Amino acid sequence: MSRGSPQNNSATFLALLGLTAVALGLLALCALVLPQFVGILSVGFGFFFFVVFHYLLWGRWLSNRSAGQDDEDE
């Protein structure tokens, strides 16, 4: 199957960009109304980035290790 036309990919990217802009606008509005929301949001983003970093670091290491073990088994 083909990966899709560039027009479909650009439309998807544009929709994602618009959705991100709306989400950031809503988060900014919440931060204006609730000052403590910035702290909650920063803790949430910190946790999210920690999980992503941990997944990339350990996931890549484990996938390389398991790929090496598969080669040894053959």
Backbone atoms as SQL, in Angstrom:
CREATE TABLE atoms (id INTEGER PRIMARY KEY, chain TEXT, resi INTEGER, resn TEXT, atom TEXT, x REAL, y REAL, z REAL);
INSERT INTO atoms VALUES
  (1, 'A', 1, 'MET', 'N', 0.842, -1.182, 0.000),
  (2, 'A', 1, 'MET', 'CA', 0.000, 0.000, 0.000),
  (3, 'A', 1, 'MET', 'C', 0.888, 1.246, 0.000),
  (4, 'A', 2, 'SER', 'N', 0.414, 2.282, -0.608),
  (5, 'A', 2, 'SER', 'CA', 1.169, 3.522, -0.620),
  (6, 'A', 2, 'SER', 'C', 0.975, 4.261, 0.703),
  (7, 'A', 3, 'ARG', 'N', 1.913, 5.122, 0.983),
  (8, 'A', 3, 'ARG', 'CA', 1.884, 5.848, 2.250),
  (9, 'A', 3, 'ARG', 'C', 0.956, 7.042, 2.226),
  (10, 'A', 4, 'GLY', 'N', 0.369, 7.360, 1.113),
  (11, 'A', 4, 'GLY', 'CA', -0.560, 8.487, 1.029),
  (12, 'A', 4, 'GLY', 'C', 0.037, 9.604, 0.206),
  (13, 'A', 5, 'SER', 'N', -0.828, 10.366, -0.366),
  (14, 'A', 5, 'SER', 'CA', -0.360, 11.458, -1.201),
  (15, 'A', 5, 'SER', 'C', 0.128, 12.610, -0.333),
  (16, 'A', 6, 'PRO', 'N', 1.021, 13.446, -0.874),
  (17, 'A', 6, 'PRO', 'CA', 1.490, 14.605, -0.094),
  (18, 'A', 6, 'PRO', 'C', 0.358, 15.546, 0.291),
  (19, 'A', 7, 'GLN', 'N', -0.694, 15.595, -0.521),
  (20, 'A', 7, 'GLN', 'CA', -1.816, 16.469, -0.197),
  (21, 'A', 7, 'GLN', 'C', -2.528, 15.962, 1.057),
  (22, 'A', 8, 'ASN', 'N', -2.700, 14.653, 1.180),
  (23, 'A', 8, 'ASN', 'CA', -3.332, 14.100, 2.378),
  (24, 'A', 8, 'ASN', 'C', -2.466, 14.332, 3.602),
  (25, 'A', 9, 'ASN', 'N', -1.156, 14.171, 3.444),
  (26, 'A', 9, 'ASN', 'CA', -0.257, 14.387, 4.580),
  (27, 'A', 9, 'ASN', 'C', -0.249, 15.847, 5.013),
  (28, 'A', 10, 'SER', 'N', -0.277, 16.765, 4.069),
  (29, 'A', 10, 'SER', 'CA', -0.279, 18.178, 4.438),
  (30, 'A', 10, 'SER', 'C', -1.603, 18.570, 5.095),
  (31, 'A', 11, 'ALA', 'N', -2.696, 17.977, 4.650),
  (32, 'A', 11, 'ALA', 'CA', -3.984, 18.265, 5.279),
  (33, 'A', 11, 'ALA', 'C', -4.012, 17.741, 6.715),
  (34, 'A', 12, 'THR', 'N', -3.435, 16.584, 6.930),
  (35, 'A', 12, 'THR', 'CA', -3.370, 16.024, 8.282),
  (36, 'A', 12, 'THR', 'C', -2.498, 16.893, 9.177),
  (37, 'A', 13, 'PHE', 'N', -1.362, 17.342, 8.647),
  (38, 'A', 13, 'PHE', 'CA', -0.472, 18.202, 9.424),
  (39, 'A', 13, 'PHE', 'C', -1.140, 19.533, 9.754),
  (40, 'A', 14, 'LEU', 'N', -1.869, 20.093, 8.802),
  (41, 'A', 14, 'LEU', 'CA', -2.564, 21.355, 9.032),
  (42, 'A', 14, 'LEU', 'C', -3.648, 21.195, 10.100),
  (43, 'A', 15, 'ALA', 'N', -4.372, 20.089, 10.055),
  (44, 'A', 15, 'ALA', 'CA', -5.396, 19.827, 11.074),
  (45, 'A', 15, 'ALA', 'C', -4.757, 19.658, 12.446),
  (46, 'A', 16, 'LEU', 'N', -3.640, 18.961, 12.507),
  (47, 'A', 16, 'LEU', 'CA', -2.940, 18.768, 13.778),
  (48, 'A', 16, 'LEU', 'C', -2.408, 20.086, 14.315),
  (49, 'A', 17, 'LEU', 'N', -1.895, 20.920, 13.433),
  (50, 'A', 17, 'LEU', 'CA', -1.409, 22.229, 13.839),
  (51, 'A', 17, 'LEU', 'C', -2.542, 23.106, 14.372),
  (52, 'A', 18, 'GLY', 'N', -3.702, 23.079, 13.711),
  (53, 'A', 18, 'GLY', 'CA', -4.853, 23.841, 14.181),
  (54, 'A', 18, 'GLY', 'C', -5.359, 23.352, 15.529),
  (55, 'A', 19, 'LEU', 'N', -5.402, 22.046, 15.693),
  (56, 'A', 19, 'LEU', 'CA', -5.841, 21.473, 16.964),
  (57, 'A', 19, 'LEU', 'C', -4.885, 21.835, 18.090),
  (58, 'A', 20, 'THR', 'N', -3.594, 21.826, 17.796),
  (59, 'A', 20, 'THR', 'CA', -2.598, 22.206, 18.801),
  (60, 'A', 20, 'THR', 'C', -2.743, 23.675, 19.180),
  (61, 'A', 21, 'ALA', 'N', -3.001, 24.529, 18.208),
  (62, 'A', 21, 'ALA', 'CA', -3.181, 25.957, 18.490),
  (63, 'A', 21, 'ALA', 'C', -4.407, 26.189, 19.364),
  (64, 'A', 22, 'VAL', 'N', -5.499, 25.496, 19.080),
  (65, 'A', 22, 'VAL', 'CA', -6.705, 25.632, 19.899),
  (66, 'A', 22, 'VAL', 'C', -6.445, 25.128, 21.318),
  (67, 'A', 23, 'ALA', 'N', -5.753, 24.008, 21.440),
  (68, 'A', 23, 'ALA', 'CA', -5.457, 23.455, 22.762),
  (69, 'A', 23, 'ALA', 'C', -4.573, 24.400, 23.569),
  (70, 'A', 24, 'LEU', 'N', -3.553, 24.975, 22.927),
  (71, 'A', 24, 'LEU', 'CA', -2.693, 25.925, 23.632),
  (72, 'A', 24, 'LEU', 'C', -3.457, 27.179, 24.040),
  (73, 'A', 25, 'GLY', 'N', -4.377, 27.616, 23.211),
  (74, 'A', 25, 'GLY', 'CA', -5.211, 28.762, 23.562),
  (75, 'A', 25, 'GLY', 'C', -6.088, 28.479, 24.775),
  (76, 'A', 26, 'LEU', 'N', -6.665, 27.284, 24.822),
  (77, 'A', 26, 'LEU', 'CA', -7.484, 26.917, 25.979),
  (78, 'A', 26, 'LEU', 'C', -6.640, 26.792, 27.246),
  (79, 'A', 27, 'LEU', 'N', -5.435, 26.242, 27.106),
  (80, 'A', 27, 'LEU', 'CA', -4.556, 26.153, 28.273),
  (81, 'A', 27, 'LEU', 'C', -4.148, 27.540, 28.761),
  (82, 'A', 28, 'ALA', 'N', -3.898, 28.465, 27.838),
  (83, 'A', 28, 'ALA', 'CA', -3.561, 29.835, 28.226),
  (84, 'A', 28, 'ALA', 'C', -4.736, 30.501, 28.928),
  (85, 'A', 29, 'LEU', 'N', -5.945, 30.256, 28.447),
  (86, 'A', 29, 'LEU', 'CA', -7.137, 30.814, 29.090),
  (87, 'A', 29, 'LEU', 'C', -7.296, 30.262, 30.496),
  (88, 'A', 30, 'CYS', 'N', -7.073, 28.976, 30.661),
  (89, 'A', 30, 'CYS', 'CA', -7.150, 28.382, 31.999),
  (90, 'A', 30, 'CYS', 'C', -6.089, 28.972, 32.915),
  (91, 'A', 31, 'ALA', 'N', -4.896, 29.228, 32.381),
  (92, 'A', 31, 'ALA', 'CA', -3.822, 29.810, 33.194),
  (93, 'A', 31, 'ALA', 'C', -4.169, 31.236, 33.617),
  (94, 'A', 32, 'LEU', 'N', -4.908, 31.977, 32.793),
  (95, 'A', 32, 'LEU', 'CA', -5.321, 33.328, 33.169),
  (96, 'A', 32, 'LEU', 'C', -6.375, 33.306, 34.269),
  (97, 'A', 33, 'VAL', 'N', -7.283, 32.341, 34.189),
  (98, 'A', 33, 'VAL', 'CA', -8.384, 32.279, 35.152),
  (99, 'A', 33, 'VAL', 'C', -7.920, 31.656, 36.466),
  (100, 'A', 34, 'LEU', 'N', -7.119, 30.611, 36.381),
  (101, 'A', 34, 'LEU', 'CA', -6.646, 29.901, 37.562),
  (102, 'A', 34, 'LEU', 'C', -5.122, 29.995, 37.636),
  (103, 'A', 35, 'PRO', 'N', -4.576, 30.899, 38.434),
  (104, 'A', 35, 'PRO', 'CA', -3.114, 31.073, 38.480),
  (105, 'A', 35, 'PRO', 'C', -2.359, 29.804, 38.901),
  (106, 'A', 36, 'GLN', 'N', -2.928, 28.982, 39.751),
  (107, 'A', 36, 'GLN', 'CA', -2.261, 27.760, 40.186),
  (108, 'A', 36, 'GLN', 'C', -2.246, 26.695, 39.097),
  (109, 'A', 37, 'PHE', 'N', -2.981, 26.927, 38.014),
  (110, 'A', 37, 'PHE', 'CA', -3.032, 25.981, 36.910),
  (111, 'A', 37, 'PHE', 'C', -1.677, 25.852, 36.220),
  (112, 'A', 38, 'VAL', 'N', -0.881, 26.921, 36.227),
  (113, 'A', 38, 'VAL', 'CA', 0.439, 26.885, 35.596),
  (114, 'A', 38, 'VAL', 'C', 1.326, 25.872, 36.314),
  (115, 'A', 39, 'GLY', 'N', 1.271, 25.842, 37.626),
  (116, 'A', 39, 'GLY', 'CA', 2.055, 24.867, 38.389),
  (117, 'A', 39, 'GLY', 'C', 1.608, 23.446, 38.114),
  (118, 'A', 40, 'ILE', 'N', 0.310, 23.243, 38.088),
  (119, 'A', 40, 'ILE', 'CA', -0.223, 21.914, 37.802),
  (120, 'A', 40, 'ILE', 'C', 0.177, 21.480, 36.400),
  (121, 'A', 41, 'LEU', 'N', 0.085, 22.397, 35.471),
  (122, 'A', 41, 'LEU', 'CA', 0.434, 22.106, 34.090),
  (123, 'A', 41, 'LEU', 'C', 1.922, 21.792, 33.950),
  (124, 'A', 42, 'SER', 'N', 2.772, 22.531, 34.643),
  (125, 'A', 42, 'SER', 'CA', 4.213, 22.278, 34.549),
  (126, 'A', 42, 'SER', 'C', 4.581, 20.919, 35.147),
  (127, 'A', 43, 'VAL', 'N', 3.929, 20.526, 36.226),
  (128, 'A', 43, 'VAL', 'CA', 4.171, 19.207, 36.803),
  (129, 'A', 43, 'VAL', 'C', 3.706, 18.126, 35.825),
  (130, 'A', 44, 'GLY', 'N', 2.564, 18.325, 35.208),
  (131, 'A', 44, 'GLY', 'CA', 2.059, 17.355, 34.230),
  (132, 'A', 44, 'GLY', 'C', 2.983, 17.216, 33.031),
  (133, 'A', 45, 'PHE', 'N', 3.462, 18.350, 32.497),
  (134, 'A', 45, 'PHE', 'CA', 4.388, 18.293, 31.369),
  (135, 'A', 45, 'PHE', 'C', 5.714, 17.647, 31.781),
  (136, 'A', 46, 'GLY', 'N', 6.171, 17.957, 32.986),
  (137, 'A', 46, 'GLY', 'CA', 7.409, 17.344, 33.470),
  (138, 'A', 46, 'GLY', 'C', 7.280, 15.835, 33.567),
  (139, 'A', 47, 'PHE', 'N', 6.166, 15.359, 34.095),
  (140, 'A', 47, 'PHE', 'CA', 5.935, 13.924, 34.189),
  (141, 'A', 47, 'PHE', 'C', 5.852, 13.298, 32.801),
  (142, 'A', 48, 'PHE', 'N', 5.152, 13.964, 31.879),
  (143, 'A', 48, 'PHE', 'CA', 5.010, 13.456, 30.518),
  (144, 'A', 48, 'PHE', 'C', 6.375, 13.332, 29.837),
  (145, 'A', 49, 'PHE', 'N', 7.202, 14.369, 29.928),
  (146, 'A', 49, 'PHE', 'CA', 8.511, 14.322, 29.287),
  (147, 'A', 49, 'PHE', 'C', 9.430, 13.298, 29.949),
  (148, 'A', 50, 'PHE', 'N', 9.295, 13.102, 31.262),
  (149, 'A', 50, 'PHE', 'CA', 10.062, 12.060, 31.936),
  (150, 'A', 50, 'PHE', 'C', 9.681, 10.685, 31.419),
  (151, 'A', 51, 'VAL', 'N', 8.397, 10.440, 31.264),
  (152, 'A', 51, 'VAL', 'CA', 7.930, 9.146, 30.760),
  (153, 'A', 51, 'VAL', 'C', 8.400, 8.930, 29.324),
  (154, 'A', 52, 'VAL', 'N', 8.299, 9.956, 28.484),
  (155, 'A', 52, 'VAL', 'CA', 8.751, 9.824, 27.091),
  (156, 'A', 52, 'VAL', 'C', 10.251, 9.567, 27.047),
  (157, 'A', 53, 'PHE', 'N', 11.035, 10.316, 27.821),
  (158, 'A', 53, 'PHE', 'CA', 12.478, 10.112, 27.855),
  (159, 'A', 53, 'PHE', 'C', 12.818, 8.704, 28.332),
  (160, 'A', 54, 'HIS', 'N', 12.159, 8.253, 29.378),
  (161, 'A', 54, 'HIS', 'CA', 12.401, 6.922, 29.918),
  (162, 'A', 54, 'HIS', 'C', 12.037, 5.854, 28.901),
  (163, 'A', 55, 'TYR', 'N', 10.921, 6.017, 28.224),
  (164, 'A', 55, 'TYR', 'CA', 10.502, 5.051, 27.215),
  (165, 'A', 55, 'TYR', 'C', 11.506, 4.987, 26.068),
  (166, 'A', 56, 'LEU', 'N', 11.952, 6.150, 25.593),
  (167, 'A', 56, 'LEU', 'CA', 12.910, 6.156, 24.487),
  (168, 'A', 56, 'LEU', 'C', 14.247, 5.553, 24.903),
  (169, 'A', 57, 'LEU', 'N', 14.712, 5.909, 26.095),
  (170, 'A', 57, 'LEU', 'CA', 16.007, 5.423, 26.549),
  (171, 'A', 57, 'LEU', 'C', 15.991, 3.919, 26.781),
  (172, 'A', 58, 'TRP', 'N', 15.076, 3.437, 27.613),
  (173, 'A', 58, 'TRP', 'CA', 15.035, 2.020, 27.935),
  (174, 'A', 58, 'TRP', 'C', 14.461, 1.201, 26.792),
  (175, 'A', 59, 'GLY', 'N', 13.490, 1.737, 26.080),
  (176, 'A', 59, 'GLY', 'CA', 12.902, 0.985, 24.969),
  (177, 'A', 59, 'GLY', 'C', 13.912, 0.725, 23.882),
  (178, 'A', 60, 'ARG', 'N', 14.703, 1.713, 23.547),
  (179, 'A', 60, 'ARG', 'CA', 15.727, 1.526, 22.513),
  (180, 'A', 60, 'ARG', 'C', 16.797, 0.540, 22.992),
  (181, 'A', 61, 'TRP', 'N', 17.198, 0.671, 24.262),
  (182, 'A', 61, 'TRP', 'CA', 18.217, -0.227, 24.795),
  (183, 'A', 61, 'TRP', 'C', 17.709, -1.665, 24.820),
  (184, 'A', 62, 'LEU', 'N', 16.470, -1.857, 25.261),
  (185, 'A', 62, 'LEU', 'CA', 15.928, -3.208, 25.331),
  (186, 'A', 62, 'LEU', 'C', 15.689, -3.796, 23.944),
  (187, 'A', 63, 'SER', 'N', 15.258, -2.970, 22.979),
  (188, 'A', 63, 'SER', 'CA', 15.043, -3.501, 21.640),
  (189, 'A', 63, 'SER', 'C', 16.372, -3.891, 20.998),
  (190, 'A', 64, 'ASN', 'N', 17.426, -3.111, 21.239),
  (191, 'A', 64, 'ASN', 'CA', 18.748, -3.486, 20.730),
  (192, 'A', 64, 'ASN', 'C', 19.255, -4.754, 21.406),
  (193, 'A', 65, 'ARG', 'N', 19.008, -4.866, 22.684),
  (194, 'A', 65, 'ARG', 'CA', 19.458, -6.047, 23.422),
  (195, 'A', 65, 'ARG', 'C', 18.708, -7.290, 22.978),
  (196, 'A', 66, 'SER', 'N', 17.383, -7.183, 22.814),
  (197, 'A', 66, 'SER', 'CA', 16.614, -8.352, 22.386),
  (198, 'A', 66, 'SER', 'C', 16.935, -8.719, 20.948),
  (199, 'A', 67, 'ALA', 'N', 17.258, -7.733, 20.096),
  (200, 'A', 67, 'ALA', 'CA', 17.650, -8.026, 18.716),
  (201, 'A', 67, 'ALA', 'C', 18.973, -8.781, 18.713),
  (202, 'A', 68, 'GLY', 'N', 19.878, -8.426, 19.605),
  (203, 'A', 68, 'GLY', 'CA', 21.140, -9.126, 19.725),
  (204, 'A', 68, 'GLY', 'C', 20.960, -10.549, 20.219),
  (205, 'A', 69, 'GLN', 'N', 20.029, -10.765, 21.115),
  (206, 'A', 69, 'GLN', 'CA', 19.749, -12.100, 21.628),
  (207, 'A', 69, 'GLN', 'C', 19.118, -12.973, 20.546),
  (208, 'A', 70, 'ASP', 'N', 18.279, -12.390, 19.691),
  (209, 'A', 70, 'ASP', 'CA', 17.684, -13.152, 18.604),
  (210, 'A', 70, 'ASP', 'C', 18.749, -13.620, 17.636),
  (211, 'A', 71, 'ASP', 'N', 19.750, -12.774, 17.385),
  (212, 'A', 71, 'ASP', 'CA', 20.840, -13.156, 16.481),
  (213, 'A', 71, 'ASP', 'C', 21.670, -14.296, 17.081),
  (214, 'A', 72, 'GLU', 'N', 21.847, -14.278, 18.403),
  (215, 'A', 72, 'GLU', 'CA', 22.604, -15.343, 19.049),
  (216, 'A', 72, 'GLU', 'C', 21.864, -16.656, 19.036),
  (217, 'A', 73, 'ASP', 'N', 20.514, -16.600, 19.102),
  (218, 'A', 73, 'ASP', 'CA', 19.702, -17.825, 19.114),
  (219, 'A', 73, 'ASP', 'C', 19.758, -18.543, 17.773),
  (220, 'A', 74, 'GLU', 'N', 19.940, -17.826, 16.691),
  (221, 'A', 74, 'GLU', 'CA', 19.948, -18.441, 15.367),
  (222, 'A', 74, 'GLU', 'C', 21.228, -19.085, 15.115);
